Amino acid sequence: MPERPYFNLIIQNQKLAVFFASDKLFIKKGFNKDYITYSMDNTLYEGAIKGSISKDRKLKQLAKFIRYGDVCFETMDVKRVMQPFIKKV
């Protein structure tokens, strides 16, 4: 379990909240000003596509959960927003 299991993610201009809990990853619409924010709409996203995601611990965990774990999307819209990232990891 990460020490800070929550963070915000911006992807395709959508603001999402990511939660790690009970060996599952939950992704829902929303934003919390107290959480660290990652933007996948800039070079970070390009880096993830090119495989340099391992340089960032949170994004590495996100990729690992998407590959091997349970991922729960709040809605189908959230899943669609995450598709470009999911396809690359």
Helices and strands as residue ranges (DSSP letters): E 6-11, E 14-21, E 24-29, E 37-39, H 43-49, G 52-55, H 57-68, E 70-73, H 76-88
